[in-house]
Amino acid sequence: MAYKITDECIKCGSCADGCPVGCISEAEDKYVINADECIECGACADACPVGAPVKE
């Protein structure tokens, strides 16, 4: 089950910087995770200061 980024996202980019496979990109309102590329490692959740990435 891949991670997704909730509306708590403050668009700081910490999740994208921490992602080892580069599956996180900036969208209009928040960052988004490509579920097909996510390896479910949790690095994004660990890097996020507001806990926006969660398991779907």
C-alpha positions in Angstrom: 0.0 0.0 0.0 1.7 3.2 -1.2 1.9 6.4 0.7 -0.2 9.5 -0.1 0.1 13.1 1.0 -2.8 14.6 2.9 -4.0 18.1 2.9 -1.8 18.8 5.9 1.1 19.4 3.4 2.7 22.8 3.7 4.7 22.3 0.4 8.1 22.5 2.1 9.6 19.8 -0.1 11.1 17.7 2.7 9.3 14.6 1.6 10.6 14.9 -2.0 14.1 15.5 -0.8 13.9 12.4 1.4 12.4 10.1 -1.2 15.1 7.6 -2.4 13.2 6.7 -5.7 12.1 10.3 -6.6 8.4 9.5 -6.8 7.2 12.7 -5.2 6.5 15.8 -7.2 5.1 19.3 -6.5 1.5 19.8 -7.6 -0.7 22.9 -7.3 -1.9 22.6 -3.7 0.5 20.1 -2.2 3.2 17.5 -3.1 1.9 14.2 -4.6 3.3 10.7 -4.6 3.3 8.4 -7.7 1.8 5.3 -6.2 3.1 3.1 -9.0 6.7 4.1 -8.1 6.4 4.3 -4.3 8.4 1.5 -2.6 6.6 2.2 0.8 9.9 2.9 2.6 8.4 5.6 4.8 11.3 8.1 4.2 8.8 10.8 3.2 6.8 10.4 6.4 10.0 10.5 8.5 11.2 13.7 6.7 7.9 15.6 6.9 7.6 18.1 9.7 3.8 18.0 9.7 3.1 14.2 9.1 1.4 14.7 5.8 2.5 11.5 4.1 0.4 8.5 5.3 -0.2 5.0 4.1 -3.2 4.7 1.8 
